[in-house]
């Protein structure tokens, strides 16, 4: 199928509007301090960078297979996440293209991106609410998971067991936030029984498949995922998947920095053998660009947050993958949070975040080793090496925070993310849009200060 043209401007000074990086004047800048330095840590495999799409659950979200495939290529994502629904799966004996919803099959044929299939959705065939909370229901779901893995093995998918079980496992009971009471079907222990059984079924047909358990929705203090682990729900899985959103927190907390703090707390809680952190896959995160509501986030701020979170994740070894929710807006109501998470608008016009993700994906794809420091609250500095040259990337937590770097020696080229190379200088302004600095040496002797 011929693809509709899609042009992303802004990476080299095009039409995507981005905030100025000029530092705000201050009457009392902080003192210059030496930036921490030291060895970079090799990363065995690059961070998986993905996006969420909507072909698998039915409904009309304005997604076109060919345009979506091109948009995924444009932003540099290597994976997409979508639902391979239990009731929409035709079952044993069917060829793979016929085993899923036609629109998902059409999209799968149009893209080279690696699928992350969410194995989920209530199935009326098992009775009740269709949620597998009984032994018979869990066995039926495991049969589906095993057969789905067998039929889709050729695309090397990642499989995720259910989606936000704590928020939707018992519709009549509503959402569960935190730890459940004994016997609550929404609890982590109930999910753990399903996840362990489904993981074993997938392994029986695809021993080397990547399987994720968790897919936790809102989970204060990560109590629910801790119960999943305690109940054996991660047995046989390759990692824990979680979702995180903070766009309706107080304005100062609608940031990547706040999300990063939550991920660090999760990793501490989920330490495993030898103190090693459980591999974490953030399969949903994003910042909607709504207007006129209590959770508004400006388009530039949304893009900055995505760039910051991806860069930090790439520099953090136990972070294995991040899927931005979602590729494009799913409706055209500017006041509806759920409708405005896209990197692109409903009709595939790029927001600043699309250009940000493209630039960051290229940087991450080249990097072989990383170091990340937070020398002072409000400032993050990452270093990366591709084996031949080193790059420094710095940012502040929020748009109102400004800092600067002092580079010793000759003037150094730098540029904000998604902008062409700027002037060479020894004083480099830093704001919430990450700034990329080419280093001629190791990067030792750099100083910084908050403004």
Residue pairs with C-beta under 8 A, 6 or more apart in sequence:
1 65
1 66
1 110
2 66
3 66
3 67
3 69
3 70
4 64
4 66
4 67
4 70
4 348
6 67
6 70
6 71
6 74
6 348
8 16
8 74
8 75
8 350
8 354
8 355
8 358
9 15
9 16
9 350
9 355
10 16
10 18
10 350
10 352
10 355
10 418
11 355
11 358
11 359
11 418
12 420
13 419
13 420
16 350
16 351
16 352
16 354
16 355
16 418
17 300
17 352
18 300
18 303
18 352
18 355
18 416
18 418
18 419
18 433
19 300
19 399
19 431
19 433
21 416
21 429
21 430
21 431
21 433
21 435
22 429
23 402
23 403
23 404
23 429
23 430
23 431
23 451
24 400
24 402
24 451
26 402
26 451
29 404
29 449
29 450
29 451
30 376
30 449
30 450
30 451
31 449
32 406
32 447
32 448
32 449
33 375
33 376
33 447
33 448
33 449
34 445
34 446
34 447
35 373
35 375
35 381
35 405
35 443
35 446
35 447
35 448
36 373
36 375
37 442
37 443
37 444
37 445
37 446
38 371
39 371
40 369
40 370
40 371
40 383
40 384
40 385
40 390
41 317
41 369
41 370
41 371
42 368
42 369
43 314
43 317
43 367
43 368
43 369
43 370
45 320
46 314
46 364
46 365
46 367
47 310
47 313
47 314
47 319
47 320
47 321
47 322
47 364
48 78
48 79
48 114
48 158
48 281
48 320
48 321
48 322
49 76
49 77
49 78
49 79
49 310
49 321
49 322
49 324
49 357
49 361
49 364
50 77
50 78
50 79
50 80
50 81
50 113
50 114
50 116
50 283
50 321
50 322
50 323
50 324
51 72
51 75
51 77
51 79
51 80
51 81
51 323
51 324
51 325
51 326
51 327
51 343
52 80
52 81
52 82
52 284
52 323
52 324
52 325
52 326
52 327
53 63
53 68
53 72
53 80
53 81
53 82
53 107
53 326
53 327
54 61
54 63
54 82
54 326
54 330
55 63
55 65
55 68
55 82
55 101
55 103
55 104
55 106
55 107
56 82
56 83
56 84
56 85
56 88
56 100
56 101
56 103
56 104
56 117
56 118
57 82
57 83
57 85
57 88
57 121
58 88
58 101
61 330
61 331
62 328
62 329
62 330
62 331
62 346
62 347
63 103
63 107
63 327
63 328
63 330
64 348
65 103
65 106
65 107
65 109
65 110
65 111
66 110
67 348
68 107
68 110
68 111
68 327
68 328
69 107
69 110
69 111
69 112
69 113
71 327
71 328
71 343
71 344
71 348
71 354
72 80
72 111
72 113
72 327
73 112
74 350
74 354
74 358
75 327
75 343
75 354
75 357
75 358
75 361
76 357
76 358
76 360
76 361
76 362
76 365
77 113
77 324
77 327
77 357
77 361
78 113
78 114
79 113
79 114
79 115
79 116
79 158
79 321
79 323
80 111
80 113
80 114
80 115
80 116
80 323
80 327
81 115
81 116
81 118
81 160
81 283
81 284
81 323
82 104
82 107
82 115
82 116
82 117
82 118
83 117
83 118
83 120
83 121
83 163
84 100
84 104
84 117
84 118
84 119
84 148
84 152
85 101
85 120
85 121
86 119
86 120
86 121
86 122
86 123
86 141
86 144
87 121
87 122
87 123
87 124
87 125
87 130
88 100
88 101
88 121
89 99
89 100
89 144
89 147
89 148
90 98
90 99
90 100
91 99
91 144
91 147
92 147
94 151
95 151
96 151
96 152
96 154
97 105
97 109
98 105
99 148
99 151
99 152
100 108
108 115
108 155
114 155
114 156
114 157
114 158
115 152
115 155
115 157
115 158
116 157
116 158
116 159
116 160
116 212
116 283
116 323
117 148
117 152
117 157
117 158
117 159
117 160
118 160
118 162
118 163
118 215
119 141
119 144
119 145
119 148
119 159
119 160
119 161
119 162
119 198
120 160
120 161
120 162
120 163
121 130
122 129
122 130
122 131
123 130
123 132
123 140
123 141
123 144
124 130
125 140
126 132
126 134
126 136
126 137
126 140
128 137
129 170
129 171
129 172
131 137
131 168
131 169
131 170
131 171
131 185
132 138
132 140
132 141
132 194
133 169
133 170
133 185
133 190
138 193
138 194
138 197
138 198
139 197
141 194
141 197
141 198
142 197
142 198
142 200
142 201
143 201
145 159
145 161
145 198
145 201
145 202
146 201
146 202
146 204
146 205
147 205
148 159
149 157
149 159
149 201
149 202
149 205
149 206
149 209
150 205
150 206
153 205
153 206
153 209
157 209
157 210
158 209
158 210
158 211
158 212
158 281
158 321
159 202
159 209
159 210
159 211
159 212
160 211
160 212
160 213
160 215
160 241
160 283
161 194
161 195
161 198
161 199
161 211
161 212
161 213
161 214
161 215
161 237
162 191
162 194
162 195
162 215
163 215
164 215
164 216
164 217
164 243
165 186
165 190
165 191
165 194
165 215
165 216
166 175
166 176
166 177
166 180
166 186
166 187
166 188
166 191
166 216
166 217
166 218
166 219
166 224
167 175
167 176
167 186
167 217
167 218
168 175
168 217
169 176
169 185
169 186
169 190
169 191
170 176
170 184
170 185
170 186
173 184
173 185
173 186
175 186
175 217
175 218
176 184
176 186
176 187
176 224
177 218
177 219
177 220
178 219
178 220
178 221
178 223
178 224
179 187
179 188
179 223
179 224
179 226
179 227
180 186
180 187
180 188
180 189
180 190
180 224
180 227
181 187
184 190
187 224
187 227
188 223
188 224
188 225
188 226
188 227
188 228
188 229
188 230
188 231
188 233
189 227
189 228
189 230
189 231
191 228
191 231
191 233
192 227
192 228
192 229
192 230
192 231
192 232
192 233
192 234
193 231
193 232
193 233
194 233
195 213
195 214
195 228
195 233
195 234
195 237
196 232
196 233
196 235
196 236
199 211
199 213
199 235
199 236
199 237
200 236
202 209
202 211
203 209
203 211
203 236
210 238
210 239
211 236
211 237
211 238
212 237
212 238
212 239
212 240
212 241
212 281
212 283
213 228
213 233
213 234
213 237
213 240
213 241
214 225
214 228
214 233
214 234
214 240
214 241
214 242
215 241
215 242
215 243
215 283
216 222
216 224
216 225
216 228
216 241
216 242
216 243
217 243
218 243
218 245
219 225
219 242
222 242
222 265
222 266
222 269
222 270
225 240
225 242
225 266
225 269
225 270
226 269
226 270
228 234
228 240
229 240
229 270
229 278
234 240
234 278
238 279
239 278
239 279
239 280
239 281
239 320
240 270
240 278
240 279
240 280
240 281
241 280
241 281
241 282
241 283
242 266
242 280
242 281
242 282
242 283
243 282
243 283
243 284
243 285
243 325
244 259
244 262
244 263
244 282
244 284
244 285
245 284
245 285
245 286
246 253
246 254
246 255
246 258
246 259
246 262
247 254
247 287
247 288
247 295
247 297
247 337
248 254
248 294
248 295
248 337
249 258
252 398
254 287
254 295
254 297
254 301
254 305
255 305
255 308
255 397
255 398
256 304
256 305
256 306
256 308
256 309
256 312
256 397
257 308
257 380
257 397
257 398
259 285
259 305
259 309
260 308
260 309
260 312
263 280
263 282
263 316
263 319
266 280
267 277
267 278
267 280
267 318
268 277
270 277
270 278
270 280
271 277
271 278
272 278
276 318
277 317
277 318
278 318
279 318
279 320
280 318
280 319
280 320
281 320
281 321
281 322
281 323
282 313
282 319
282 321
282 322
282 323
283 321
283 323
284 323
284 325
285 309
285 322
285 323
285 324
285 325
286 302
286 306
286 324
286 325
286 326
286 341
287 297
287 301
287 302
287 305
287 306
287 341
288 295
288 297
288 302
288 337
288 338
288 339
288 340
288 341
289 297
289 298
289 299
289 302
289 340
289 351
290 296
290 297
290 334
290 335
290 336
290 337
290 340
291 334
291 335
292 334
292 335
293 335
293 337
295 337
297 305
299 351
299 352
299 353
300 352
300 399
300 433
301 399
301 432
302 351
302 352
302 353
303 351
303 352
303 353
303 354
303 355
303 356
303 357
303 418
303 433
304 356
304 395
304 399
304 432
304 433
304 434
306 324
306 343
306 353
306 356
306 357
306 360
307 353
307 356
307 357
307 359
307 360
307 395
307 417
307 433
307 434
308 380
308 395
308 432
308 434
309 322
310 322
310 357
310 360
310 361
310 364
311 360
311 363
311 364
311 382
311 393
311 395
311 434
312 319
312 372
312 380
312 382
313 319
313 322
314 364
314 367
314 370
314 382
314 384
315 370
315 371
315 372
315 382
315 384
316 372
324 343
324 353
324 357
325 341
326 341
326 342
326 343
327 342
327 343
327 344
328 342
328 343
328 344
328 345
328 346
328 348
329 339
329 340
329 341
329 342
329 344
329 345
329 346
330 338
330 339
330 341
330 342
330 346
331 338
331 339
331 346
332 339
332 346
333 339
333 340
334 340
339 346
342 351
343 350
343 351
343 353
343 354
343 357
344 350
344 351
344 354
345 351
352 418
355 418
356 417
356 418
356 433
358 418
359 417
359 418
360 417
360 434
363 384
363 391
363 393
363 436
366 384
366 386
367 384
367 385
367 386
368 385
368 386
368 387
369 384
369 385
370 382
370 383
370 384
370 385
371 382
371 383
371 384
372 380
372 381
372 382
372 383
373 380
373 381
373 382
374 380
374 381
375 381
375 448
376 448
376 450
377 397
378 396
378 397
378 398
378 401
378 403
378 450
379 394
379 395
379 396
379 397
379 401
379 403
379 430
379 448
379 450
380 394
380 395
380 396
380 397
381 392
381 393
381 394
381 448
382 392
382 393
382 394
383 390
383 391
383 392
383 393
383 439
383 443
384 390
384 391
384 393
385 391
389 438
389 439
390 439
390 441
390 442
390 443
391 436
391 437
391 438
391 439
392 405
392 436
392 437
392 439
392 443
392 446
393 417
393 434
393 435
393 436
393 437
394 403
394 405
394 428
394 430
394 434
394 435
394 437
394 448
395 430
395 431
395 432
395 433
395 434
395 435
396 402
396 403
396 430
396 431
396 432
397 432
398 432
399 431
399 432
401 431
401 432
401 450
402 429
402 430
402 431
402 450
402 451
403 429
403 430
403 431
403 448
403 449
403 450
403 451
404 427
404 428
404 429
404 430
404 448
404 449
404 451
405 427
405 428
405 430
405 437
405 446
405 447
405 448
406 426
406 427
406 446
406 447
406 448
406 449
407 425
407 426
407 427
407 428
407 437
407 446
408 426
408 445
408 446
408 447
409 426
409 440
409 441
409 445
410 424
410 426
410 440
411 423
411 424
411 425
411 426
412 424
412 425
412 426
412 428
412 437
412 438
412 439
412 440
413 421
413 422
413 423
413 424
413 437
413 438
414 421
414 422
414 424
414 425
414 428
414 435
414 436
414 437
414 438
415 421
415 422
415 435
415 436
416 422
416 431
416 433
416 434
416 435
416 436
417 433
417 434
417 435
417 436
418 433
428 435
428 437
429 435
430 448
